[in-house]
Amino acid sequence: MSDTAAAVPRFTSFVMLAEMRTGSNFLEANLNALDGVTCLGEMFNPRFIGGSKRQEGFGYDMEAREKDPLGLLHAMRDQTPGLSGFRYFHDHDQRILPAVMEDPACAKIILTRNPLESYISWQIARATEQWRLTNVKNLKTARAEFDPAGFEAHLENVQDFQIRLMHMLQVSGQTAFYIDYEDIQDLDVLNGLAAWLGVSARLEAVDASLVKQNPGALSDKVTNPQVMEEALSRLDRFNLARTPNFEPRRSAAVPSYIASDQGRLLYMPVKGGPVAEVTAWLAALGDVTGEFTRKSLRDWELAHPGNLSFTVLRHPLLRAHTAFTDLIVSGRLKEHRNALVRAHHAELPPRGQDFADTDSHRAAFLAFLRYAKLSLSGQTSQRVDPHWASQTAILQGFAAIRSPDLVIREERLSAGLAHLGAELGFRSPPVAIAPEPTGALENIWCEELETAAQDAWPRDYSAFGFGRWKV
């Protein structure tokens, strides 16, 4: 390696990713005590620029920053010598986060604190209006009233932000320097941060200009400790109720969208549902458009102001049976059919033929439901086909382009389409649902099939309120 290459700094800027009352003021003070390092405060706080009551920085006032936040980002870097950075919280300008997270030359310092401690500290600071303390003689004391709903909202914001940061780091192949509130007074840790940033300066002592404002036990800082204890006991700290999800993310599937120009409706189909019936209903409105690209979809939306989008969900058990008969039994998905027979010992009739009896039909369908569960969990070699991908994942894929304005359950399809017609000022034509899929499932239904479907698509049952298919 040449001397020139060796001299290239690891980072050219940094961002401190934190929240209110996590010790970010203290960490900023210690970063500023390092020669060649400048932390400029909360440059993208919606209420000020850099610090409280400051409305201008680097030639940008609040209005200019709103119009061009990236311009301010570049200006502060260009005009600040050495390694410069700023503090960023979850509610700061959202346009800035991708700019710093996708830049490998911007170092990410992630500061965390016990969310209960930070919440109570925030409540006390609001009550005393004292956000930082430099002289203990000026300490204002107060106890906060613990608000269970407020804390749960705070916890959700913190967790969502941390998950988002982790995902952005993972997809860009970067790492961050994680530091907890308990460690920011550890001189060795702070100097380790300096080494990680690539600066030669080291601290001889921790900055003593700021004083901890609220020492003591958490129970002593609130007026209603019993309420706090009861609220915390109800929180699922280890997320025991979470359903693990290993299903791959799905794209928006824009080419499958179907639009009615006359009705100003955009149908976002969920494969395995009543797609043919809804498409026929749209055709009855006239002027149907399909096979969109993202550009042509955008053009259609602009040409049809006030348009509404919708999708239709089918009960998971019925949708699974439709996929089973149309794709597996028929042999259209040859690789999945072969895997079901070889690895899961399903006894299927020859392609194009029916089952000999209901027992063999039921047993083979049960094997498919168990196969689908393994498929969705990433435990098979075959890809997840969209006809049995969870409807939750499909709607999440839609959201990358636009979320549907209306989600209709199949059993309420006529009422849902009539509602769309009323919204857009036309009378809904009749819609017919083919009886065959329901009738075939009716003949083989049993409790074991119901349970297997719930095991395979738990998120669909919980997210969309599906109950038993047969009551």
NUVO-955599 format. One record per residue (C-alpha): residue number from 1; residue in one letter; x, y, z. Coordinates in nm, 4 decimals. Example, Ala and Ser with C-alpha at 12.3 -4.5 7.8 and 13.67 -1.06 7.14 Angstrom:
BEGIN
> 1, A, 1.2300, -0.4500, 0.7800
> 2, S, 1.3670, -0.1060, 0.7140
END
This chain:
BEGIN
> 1, M, 0.0000, 0.0000, 0.0000
> 2, S, 0.1357, 0.3419, -0.0926
> 3, D, 0.1831, 0.6221, 0.1609
> 4, T, -0.0858, 0.8208, -0.0232
> 5, A, -0.3398, 0.5395, 0.0143
> 6, A, -0.2474, 0.4891, 0.3789
> 7, A, -0.3115, 0.8558, 0.4483
> 8, V, -0.6692, 0.8467, 0.3248
> 9, P, -0.8903, 0.8927, 0.6316
> 10, R, -1.1374, 0.6209, 0.7183
> 11, F, -1.4202, 0.8732, 0.7613
> 12, T, -1.4738, 1.2298, 0.6376
> 13, S, -1.7755, 1.3051, 0.8599
> 14, F, -1.9930, 1.1472, 1.1294
> 15, V, -2.3470, 1.1391, 1.2620
> 16, M, -2.4522, 1.0659, 1.6189
> 17, L, -2.7790, 0.8715, 1.6088
> 18, A, -2.9534, 0.9113, 1.9416
> 19, E, -3.2718, 1.0252, 2.1156
> 20, M, -3.3603, 1.2918, 2.3687
> 21, R, -3.2230, 1.2286, 2.7194
> 22, T, -2.9756, 0.9602, 2.6130
> 23, G, -2.6643, 1.1616, 2.7049
> 24, S, -2.6097, 1.3079, 2.3595
> 25, N, -2.5152, 1.6508, 2.5003
> 26, F, -2.2479, 1.4891, 2.7157
> 27, L, -2.1103, 1.2794, 2.4302
> 28, E, -2.1080, 1.5844, 2.2044
> 29, A, -1.9058, 1.7786, 2.4622
> 30, N, -1.6459, 1.5021, 2.4761
> 31, L, -1.6256, 1.4757, 2.0971
> 32, N, -1.5673, 1.8503, 2.0796
> 33, A, -1.2857, 1.8129, 2.3327
> 34, L, -1.0947, 1.6046, 2.0765
> 35, D, -0.8635, 1.8079, 1.8519
> 36, G, -0.9837, 1.7966, 1.4942
> 37, V, -1.3411, 1.6832, 1.5805
> 38, T, -1.6489, 1.9088, 1.5757
> 39, C, -2.0023, 1.8064, 1.6674
> 40, L, -2.2447, 2.0780, 1.5579
> 41, G, -2.5534, 1.9834, 1.7568
> 42, E, -2.8995, 1.9039, 1.6211
> 43, M, -2.8648, 2.0596, 1.2773
> 44, F, -3.1901, 1.9094, 1.1472
> 45, N, -3.4146, 1.9482, 1.4496
> 46, P, -3.7488, 2.0804, 1.3147
> 47, R, -3.7563, 2.3562, 1.5821
> 48, F, -3.4045, 2.4977, 1.5514
> 49, I, -3.0686, 2.4633, 1.3751
> 50, G, -2.7872, 2.3249, 1.5875
> 51, G, -2.9064, 2.4367, 1.9295
> 52, S, -3.2031, 2.5821, 2.1149
> 53, K, -3.3169, 2.9253, 1.9904
> 54, R, -3.0724, 2.9148, 1.6977
> 55, Q, -3.2477, 2.9703, 1.3655
> 56, E, -2.9486, 2.9965, 1.1303
> 57, G, -2.6332, 2.8099, 1.0463
> 58, F, -2.3791, 2.8040, 0.7637
> 59, G, -2.5810, 3.0540, 0.5646
> 60, Y, -2.9100, 2.8658, 0.5977
> 61, D, -3.2122, 2.9844, 0.7900
> 62, M, -3.5129, 2.7666, 0.8726
> 63, E, -3.6840, 2.8357, 0.5388
> 64, A, -3.3716, 2.7654, 0.3345
> 65, R, -3.3072, 2.4424, 0.5267
> 66, E, -3.6623, 2.3260, 0.4600
> 67, K, -3.6130, 2.3822, 0.0868
> 68, D, -3.2646, 2.2304, 0.0663
> 69, P, -3.1579, 2.0190, 0.3665
> 70, L, -2.8845, 1.8449, 0.1673
> 71, G, -2.7403, 2.1848, 0.0805
> 72, L, -2.6994, 2.2583, 0.4520
> 73, L, -2.5430, 1.9147, 0.5040
> 74, H, -2.2792, 1.9857, 0.2391
> 75, A, -2.2232, 2.3419, 0.3612
> 76, M, -2.1549, 2.2389, 0.7196
> 77, R, -1.9101, 1.9737, 0.6039
> 78, D, -1.7329, 2.2072, 0.3613
> 79, Q, -1.7081, 2.4948, 0.6091
> 80, T, -1.5988, 2.2967, 0.9158
> 81, P, -1.2326, 2.1905, 0.9338
> 82, G, -1.1399, 1.8421, 1.0438
> 83, L, -1.3961, 1.5700, 1.1112
> 84, S, -1.7410, 1.7212, 1.1583
> 85, G, -2.0789, 1.5753, 1.2405
> 86, F, -2.4104, 1.6352, 1.4095
> 87, R, -2.6757, 1.4734, 1.6269
> 88, Y, -2.9792, 1.3115, 1.4643
> 89, F, -3.2958, 1.1866, 1.6403
> 90, H, -3.5833, 0.9840, 1.4969
> 91, D, -3.8068, 1.2910, 1.4550
> 92, H, -3.5513, 1.5058, 1.2712
> 93, D, -3.5685, 1.5789, 0.8957
> 94, Q, -3.6322, 1.2386, 0.7359
> 95, R, -3.4647, 1.3435, 0.4097
> 96, I, -3.1254, 1.3490, 0.5790
> 97, L, -3.1178, 0.9931, 0.7117
> 98, P, -3.0632, 0.8144, 0.3773
> 99, A, -2.7934, 1.0664, 0.2833
> 100, V, -2.5822, 0.9826, 0.5879
> 101, M, -2.6710, 0.6142, 0.6237
> 102, E, -2.5854, 0.5310, 0.2624
> 103, D, -2.2512, 0.7156, 0.2802
> 104, P, -1.9724, 0.4809, 0.3979
> 105, A, -1.7459, 0.7822, 0.4550
> 106, C, -1.9870, 0.9068, 0.7222
> 107, A, -1.9206, 0.7354, 1.0548
> 108, K, -2.2281, 0.6198, 1.2459
> 109, I, -2.2212, 0.6556, 1.6247
> 110, I, -2.5308, 0.4972, 1.7792
> 111, L, -2.6008, 0.6123, 2.1347
> 112, T, -2.8579, 0.4183, 2.3378
> 113, R, -3.0061, 0.4288, 2.6865
> 114, N, -3.2569, 0.2287, 2.8868
> 115, P, -3.5800, 0.3666, 2.7315
> 116, L, -3.7542, 0.3860, 3.0693
> 117, E, -3.4750, 0.6030, 3.2082
> 118, S, -3.4753, 0.8312, 2.9055
> 119, Y, -3.8565, 0.8626, 2.9151
> 120, I, -3.8674, 0.9617, 3.2817
> 121, S, -3.5727, 1.1984, 3.2370
> 122, W, -3.7596, 1.3580, 2.9458
> 123, Q, -4.0745, 1.3999, 3.1567
> 124, I, -3.8764, 1.5654, 3.4368
> 125, A, -3.6987, 1.7974, 3.1940
> 126, R, -4.0349, 1.9031, 3.0502
> 127, A, -4.1658, 1.9733, 3.3994
> 128, T, -3.8590, 2.1767, 3.5089
> 129, E, -3.7727, 2.3191, 3.1651
> 130, Q, -3.4126, 2.2325, 3.2477
> 131, W, -3.2570, 2.0373, 2.9611
> 132, R, -2.8898, 2.0570, 3.0604
> 133, L, -2.7087, 2.1333, 3.3847
> 134, T, -2.3626, 2.2851, 3.4228
> 135, N, -2.3811, 2.3911, 3.7891
> 136, V, -2.5410, 2.1706, 4.0523
> 137, K, -2.6482, 2.4830, 4.2432
> 138, N, -2.8983, 2.5493, 3.9642
> 139, L, -3.0533, 2.2036, 3.9785
> 140, K, -3.4319, 2.2023, 3.9546
> 141, T, -3.5972, 1.8962, 4.0983
> 142, A, -3.9313, 1.7422, 4.0165
> 143, R, -4.1010, 1.4069, 3.9980
> 144, A, -4.2794, 1.2963, 3.6838
> 145, E, -4.6177, 1.1303, 3.6536
> 146, F, -4.5675, 0.8047, 3.4676
> 147, D, -4.8012, 0.7785, 3.1679
> 148, P, -4.8306, 0.4137, 3.0486
> 149, A, -4.9611, 0.5052, 2.7029
> 150, G, -4.6974, 0.7751, 2.6595
> 151, F, -4.4192, 0.5348, 2.7566
> 152, E, -4.5417, 0.2655, 2.5172
> 153, A, -4.5441, 0.5216, 2.2341
> 154, H, -4.1914, 0.6314, 2.3308
> 155, L, -4.0738, 0.2697, 2.3410
> 156, E, -4.2237, 0.1972, 2.0003
> 157, N, -4.0523, 0.5014, 1.8466
> 158, V, -3.7156, 0.4021, 1.9924
> 159, Q, -3.7434, 0.0406, 1.8836
> 160, D, -3.8656, 0.1263, 1.5341
> 161, F, -3.5778, 0.3707, 1.4866
> 162, Q, -3.3182, 0.1190, 1.6040
> 163, I, -3.4580, -0.1527, 1.3768
> 164, R, -3.4543, 0.0882, 1.0831
> 165, L, -3.0927, 0.1845, 1.1518
> 166, M, -2.9873, -0.1783, 1.1807
> 167, H, -3.1539, -0.2652, 0.8499
> 168, M, -2.9941, 0.0299, 0.6688
> 169, L, -2.6527, -0.0712, 0.7984
> 170, Q, -2.7041, -0.4336, 0.6992
> 171, V, -2.8172, -0.3682, 0.3431
> 172, S, -2.5265, -0.1255, 0.2864
> 173, G, -2.2674, -0.3549, 0.4463
> 174, Q, -2.1626, -0.1050, 0.7131
> 175, T, -2.1032, -0.1126, 1.0861
> 176, A, -2.1591, 0.1476, 1.3548
> 177, F, -1.9934, 0.2320, 1.6856
> 178, Y, -2.2506, 0.1477, 1.9524
> 179, I, -2.2180, 0.3221, 2.2859
> 180, D, -2.4572, 0.3078, 2.5797
> 181, Y, -2.5427, 0.5851, 2.8237
> 182, E, -2.3625, 0.3887, 3.0970
> 183, D, -2.0370, 0.3994, 2.8977
> 184, I, -2.0154, 0.7658, 2.7999
> 185, Q, -1.8234, 0.8529, 3.1188
> 186, D, -1.5704, 0.5750, 3.0597
> 187, L, -1.2504, 0.7443, 2.9388
> 188, D, -1.1221, 0.4268, 2.7722
> 189, V, -1.4454, 0.3846, 2.5765
> 190, L, -1.4399, 0.7466, 2.4606
> 191, N, -1.0810, 0.7098, 2.3449
> 192, G, -1.1788, 0.3879, 2.1730
> 193, L, -1.4392, 0.5892, 1.9854
> 194, A, -1.1689, 0.8381, 1.8863
> 195, A, -0.9548, 0.5538, 1.7542
> 196, W, -1.2507, 0.4136, 1.5588
> 197, L, -1.3159, 0.7555, 1.4057
> 198, G, -0.9570, 0.7576, 1.2866
> 199, V, -0.8416, 1.0711, 1.4706
> 200, S, -0.5092, 1.0800, 1.6520
> 201, A, -0.6277, 1.2955, 1.9432
> 202, R, -0.7119, 1.1340, 2.2779
> 203, L, -0.8870, 1.2620, 2.5884
> 204, E, -0.6902, 1.2944, 2.9091
> 205, A, -1.0081, 1.3265, 3.1155
> 206, V, -1.3833, 1.3131, 3.0636
> 207, D, -1.5486, 1.6500, 3.0058
> 208, A, -1.6772, 1.7847, 3.3386
> 209, S, -1.8850, 2.0759, 3.2129
> 210, L, -2.2163, 1.8869, 3.2313
> 211, V, -2.3682, 1.7415, 3.5477
> 212, K, -2.6062, 1.4453, 3.5699
> 213, Q, -2.9467, 1.5923, 3.6446
> 214, N, -3.1542, 1.3081, 3.7905
> 215, P, -2.9542, 1.0579, 3.9945
> 216, G, -3.1366, 0.8068, 4.2077
> 217, A, -3.3740, 0.5132, 4.1665
> 218, L, -3.6397, 0.5266, 3.8962
> 219, S, -3.9161, 0.4592, 4.1475
> 220, D, -3.8162, 0.7767, 4.3338
> 221, K, -3.8468, 0.9899, 4.0197
> 222, V, -4.2181, 0.9335, 3.9591
> 223, T, -4.5272, 1.0260, 4.1576
> 224, N, -4.7032, 0.6986, 4.0775
> 225, P, -4.4468, 0.4150, 4.1007
> 226, Q, -4.7187, 0.1517, 4.1449
> 227, V, -4.8780, 0.2495, 3.8130
> 228, M, -4.5349, 0.2305, 3.6505
> 229, E, -4.4679, -0.1170, 3.7868
> 230, E, -4.8060, -0.2467, 3.6728
> 231, A, -4.7623, -0.0982, 3.3258
> 232, L, -4.4152, -0.2462, 3.2855
> 233, S, -4.5372, -0.5899, 3.3946
> 234, R, -4.7821, -0.5885, 3.1017
> 235, L, -4.5156, -0.5136, 2.8418
> 236, D, -4.3869, -0.8112, 2.6459
> 237, R, -4.0207, -0.7320, 2.7043
> 238, F, -3.8928, -1.0317, 2.5107
> 239, N, -4.1579, -1.0060, 2.2378
> 240, L, -4.2957, -1.3493, 2.3212
> 241, A, -4.6064, -1.2838, 2.1141
> 242, R, -4.4071, -1.2117, 1.7987
> 243, T, -4.4518, -1.4511, 1.5093
> 244, P, -4.1086, -1.5127, 1.3543
> 245, N, -4.1092, -1.4229, 0.9864
> 246, F, -3.8542, -1.5619, 0.7427
> 247, E, -4.0633, -1.5074, 0.4337
> 248, P, -3.8756, -1.3179, 0.1630
> 249, R, -3.9915, -0.9658, 0.0847
> 250, R, -4.2036, -0.9353, -0.2253
> 251, S, -4.1986, -0.6753, -0.5003
> 252, A, -4.4982, -0.4613, -0.5876
> 253, A, -4.5807, -0.6766, -0.8966
> 254, V, -4.6820, -0.3682, -1.0963
> 255, P, -4.7304, -0.5569, -1.4284
> 256, S, -5.0217, -0.7454, -1.2717
> 257, Y, -5.2163, -0.4275, -1.1880
> 258, I, -5.5382, -0.3665, -1.3810
> 259, A, -5.7058, -0.0286, -1.4231
> 260, S, -6.0436, 0.0911, -1.5409
> 261, D, -6.0039, 0.4255, -1.7149
> 262, Q, -6.3750, 0.5021, -1.7025
> 263, G, -6.4123, 0.3975, -1.3396
> 264, R, -6.0806, 0.5560, -1.2295
> 265, L, -6.0076, 0.2368, -1.0384
> 266, L, -5.6785, 0.0520, -0.9969
> 267, Y, -5.6976, -0.3140, -0.8983
> 268, M, -5.3879, -0.4581, -0.7274
> 269, P, -5.4437, -0.8354, -0.7490
> 270, V, -5.3431, -1.0865, -0.4833
> 271, K, -5.2724, -1.4095, -0.6669
> 272, G, -5.4792, -1.7016, -0.5450
> 273, G, -5.7777, -1.4746, -0.4865
> 274, P, -6.0806, -1.3975, -0.7068
> 275, V, -5.8671, -1.2258, -0.9698
> 276, A, -6.0673, -1.3420, -1.2722
> 277, E, -6.3975, -1.2333, -1.1192
> 278, V, -6.2733, -0.8872, -1.0196
> 279, T, -6.1079, -0.8414, -1.3599
> 280, A, -6.4386, -0.9255, -1.5285
> 281, W, -6.6137, -0.6722, -1.3074
> 282, L, -6.3614, -0.4053, -1.4093
> 283, A, -6.4057, -0.4962, -1.7759
> 284, A, -6.7780, -0.4324, -1.7360
> 285, L, -6.6904, -0.0719, -1.6497
> 286, G, -6.5046, -0.0369, -1.9803
> 287, D, -6.1613, 0.0829, -2.0975
> 288, V, -5.9420, -0.1631, -1.9070
> 289, T, -5.5653, -0.1059, -1.8989
> 290, G, -5.3014, -0.3531, -1.7791
> 291, E, -4.9408, -0.4707, -1.8108
> 292, F, -4.8116, -0.1548, -1.6453
> 293, T, -4.4542, -0.0518, -1.5910
> 294, R, -4.3770, 0.1811, -1.3032
> 295, K, -4.3580, 0.4703, -1.5470
> 296, S, -4.6825, 0.3876, -1.7277
> 297, L, -4.8559, 0.3380, -1.3930
> 298, R, -4.7424, 0.6823, -1.2829
> 299, D, -4.8665, 0.8262, -1.6127
> 300, W, -5.2056, 0.6593, -1.5624
> 301, E, -5.2350, 0.7944, -1.2088
> 302, L, -5.1593, 1.1481, -1.3269
> 303, A, -5.4099, 1.1153, -1.6113
> 304, H, -5.6849, 0.9982, -1.3732
> 305, P, -5.6904, 1.2361, -1.0757
> 306, G, -5.8980, 1.1175, -0.7848
> 307, N, -5.8414, 0.7518, -0.8725
> 308, L, -5.8803, 0.4859, -0.6056
> 309, S, -5.6861, 0.1621, -0.5693
> 310, F, -5.8073, -0.1580, -0.4070
> 311, T, -5.7235, -0.5212, -0.3510
> 312, V, -5.9199, -0.8290, -0.2477
> 313, L, -5.8161, -1.0838, 0.0138
> 314, R, -5.9301, -1.4450, 0.0251
> 315, H, -5.9504, -1.6649, 0.3329
> 316, P, -5.6086, -1.8369, 0.3698
> 317, L, -5.7535, -2.1899, 0.3718
> 318, L, -5.9607, -2.1349, 0.0572
> 319, R, -5.6721, -1.9538, -0.1135
> 320, A, -5.4377, -2.2408, -0.0306
> 321, H, -5.6810, -2.4956, -0.1719
> 322, T, -5.7144, -2.2913, -0.4909
> 323, A, -5.3361, -2.2883, -0.5321
> 324, F, -5.3189, -2.6599, -0.4534
> 325, T, -5.5737, -2.7629, -0.7170
> 326, D, -5.4831, -2.5080, -0.9864
> 327, L, -5.1056, -2.5345, -0.9621
> 328, I, -5.0004, -2.8531, -0.7825
> 329, V, -5.2616, -3.1131, -0.8738
> 330, S, -5.2762, -2.9815, -1.2294
> 331, G, -4.8989, -3.0070, -1.2605
> 332, R, -4.8518, -2.6433, -1.3654
> 333, L, -4.5843, -2.6039, -1.0953
> 334, K, -4.3905, -2.9179, -1.1779
> 335, E, -4.0987, -2.8613, -0.9393
> 336, H, -4.3217, -2.7937, -0.6403
> 337, R, -4.5396, -3.0938, -0.7281
> 338, N, -4.2343, -3.3197, -0.7488
> 339, A, -4.0995, -3.1866, -0.4168
> 340, L, -4.4358, -3.2460, -0.2502
> 341, V, -4.4413, -3.6057, -0.3717
> 342, R, -4.0752, -3.6910, -0.3066
> 343, A, -4.0050, -3.5138, 0.0209
> 344, H, -4.3517, -3.4996, 0.1746
> 345, H, -4.4970, -3.8239, 0.0411
> 346, A, -4.8123, -3.6680, -0.0948
> 347, E, -5.0148, -3.9071, -0.3088
> 348, L, -5.1380, -3.7077, -0.6063
> 349, P, -5.3438, -3.8300, -0.9001
> 350, P, -5.1937, -3.8217, -1.2489
> 351, R, -5.1940, -3.4741, -1.3997
> 352, G, -5.5327, -3.3752, -1.5301
> 353, Q, -5.7211, -3.6332, -1.3206
> 354, D, -5.9269, -3.5997, -1.0036
> 355, F, -5.8658, -3.7682, -0.6688
> 356, A, -6.0208, -4.1096, -0.6301
> 357, D, -6.2002, -4.0094, -0.3087
> 358, T, -6.2283, -3.7345, -0.0501
> 359, D, -5.9868, -3.9041, 0.1923
> 360, S, -5.7006, -3.9040, -0.0574
> 361, H, -5.7833, -3.5443, -0.1551
> 362, R, -5.7829, -3.4366, 0.2106
> 363, A, -5.4545, -3.6139, 0.2903
> 364, A, -5.2752, -3.4640, -0.0080
> 365, F, -5.4035, -3.1141, 0.0687
> 366, L, -5.2907, -3.1480, 0.4304
> 367, A, -4.9437, -3.2409, 0.3058
> 368, F, -4.9466, -2.9292, 0.0867
> 369, L, -5.0418, -2.7045, 0.3812
> 370, R, -4.7461, -2.8401, 0.5773
> 371, Y, -4.5233, -2.7941, 0.2742
> 372, A, -4.6442, -2.4334, 0.2377
> 373, K, -4.5513, -2.3632, 0.5998
> 374, L, -4.1979, -2.4903, 0.5394
> 375, S, -4.1795, -2.2925, 0.2154
> 376, L, -4.2773, -1.9674, 0.3897
> 377, S, -4.0188, -2.0353, 0.6616
> 378, G, -3.7384, -2.0751, 0.4085
> 379, Q, -3.7026, -2.4466, 0.4795
> 380, T, -3.7442, -2.5755, 0.1241
> 381, S, -3.5219, -2.5453, -0.1802
> 382, Q, -3.8011, -2.4030, -0.3957
> 383, R, -3.8958, -2.0351, -0.4082
> 384, V, -4.2186, -1.9183, -0.2434
> 385, D, -4.4803, -1.8978, -0.5166
> 386, P, -4.6929, -1.5790, -0.5013
> 387, H, -5.0113, -1.7905, -0.5035
> 388, W, -4.9370, -1.9026, -0.1466
> 389, A, -4.7108, -1.6208, -0.0297
> 390, S, -4.8702, -1.4569, 0.2709
> 391, Q, -5.1157, -1.1832, 0.1832
> 392, T, -4.9437, -0.9714, 0.4486
> 393, A, -4.6149, -0.9861, 0.2545
> 394, I, -4.7931, -0.9094, -0.0730
> 395, L, -4.9561, -0.5958, 0.0698
> 396, Q, -4.6203, -0.4879, 0.2122
> 397, G, -4.4815, -0.5228, -0.1396
> 398, F, -4.7648, -0.3071, -0.2748
> 399, A, -4.6679, -0.0336, -0.0301
> 400, A, -4.3376, 0.0198, -0.2125
> 401, I, -4.5439, 0.1800, -0.4911
> 402, R, -4.8693, 0.2750, -0.3175
> 403, S, -5.0886, 0.1195, -0.0536
> 404, P, -5.4399, 0.0245, -0.1657
> 405, D, -5.7086, 0.2730, -0.0659
> 406, L, -5.9443, -0.0139, 0.0154
> 407, V, -5.8772, -0.3726, 0.1196
> 408, I, -6.1827, -0.5926, 0.0629
> 409, R, -6.2364, -0.9394, 0.2050
> 410, E, -6.3825, -1.1751, -0.0544
> 411, E, -6.6916, -1.2578, 0.1476
> 412, R, -6.7792, -0.8857, 0.1391
> 413, L, -6.6731, -0.8308, -0.2204
> 414, S, -7.0088, -0.7092, -0.3576
> 415, A, -7.0476, -0.4543, -0.0787
> 416, G, -6.6874, -0.3391, -0.1166
> 417, L, -6.7146, -0.2865, -0.4918
> 418, A, -7.0462, -0.1060, -0.4465
> 419, H, -6.8723, 0.1248, -0.1974
> 420, L, -6.6022, 0.2044, -0.4547
> 421, G, -6.8720, 0.2798, -0.7129
> 422, A, -7.0490, 0.5136, -0.4737
> 423, E, -6.7217, 0.6924, -0.3947
> 424, L, -6.6481, 0.7509, -0.7642
> 425, G, -7.0036, 0.8181, -0.8762
> 426, F, -7.1065, 0.5114, -1.0743
> 427, R, -7.3403, 0.2197, -1.0146
> 428, S, -7.1523, -0.1027, -0.9494
> 429, P, -7.2249, -0.3809, -1.2013
> 430, P, -7.2963, -0.7258, -1.0536
> 431, V, -7.0005, -0.9459, -0.9639
> 432, A, -7.0094, -1.3253, -0.9743
> 433, I, -6.7852, -1.5527, -0.7680
> 434, A, -6.7208, -1.8994, -0.9092
> 435, P, -6.8713, -2.1594, -0.6729
> 436, E, -6.6335, -2.4419, -0.7583
> 437, P, -6.3396, -2.3549, -0.5277
> 438, T, -6.5695, -2.3270, -0.2249
> 439, G, -6.7592, -2.6442, -0.3077
> 440, A, -6.4464, -2.8555, -0.3514
> 441, L, -6.3060, -2.7444, -0.0169
> 442, E, -6.6421, -2.7994, 0.1526
> 443, N, -6.6239, -3.1693, 0.0620
> 444, I, -6.2885, -3.2336, 0.2321
> 445, W, -6.2919, -2.9837, 0.5202
> 446, C, -6.1826, -3.0989, 0.8662
> 447, E, -6.0394, -2.9393, 1.1813
> 448, E, -5.6897, -3.0597, 1.0972
> 449, L, -5.6912, -2.8606, 0.7739
> 450, E, -5.8084, -2.5496, 0.9594
> 451, T, -5.5270, -2.5807, 1.2141
> 452, A, -5.2627, -2.6439, 0.9463
> 453, A, -5.3666, -2.3286, 0.7581
> 454, Q, -5.3437, -2.1203, 1.0747
> 455, D, -4.9951, -2.2615, 1.1363
> 456, A, -4.8853, -2.1758, 0.7819
> 457, W, -5.0251, -1.8199, 0.7634
> 458, P, -5.0444, -1.6902, 1.1227
> 459, R, -4.9755, -1.3293, 1.0193
> 460, D, -5.2656, -1.3283, 0.7745
> 461, Y, -5.5035, -1.4602, 1.0377
> 462, S, -5.3960, -1.2040, 1.2966
> 463, A, -5.3432, -0.9032, 1.0668
> 464, F, -5.6683, -0.9366, 0.8733
> 465, G, -5.8919, -1.0891, 1.1376
> 466, F, -5.9610, -1.4156, 0.9591
> 467, G, -6.1423, -1.6748, 1.1652
> 468, R, -6.2224, -2.0377, 1.0899
> 469, W, -6.3232, -2.0914, 0.7297
> 470, K, -6.6065, -2.3222, 0.8286
> 471, V, -6.7951, -2.2207, 1.1411
END
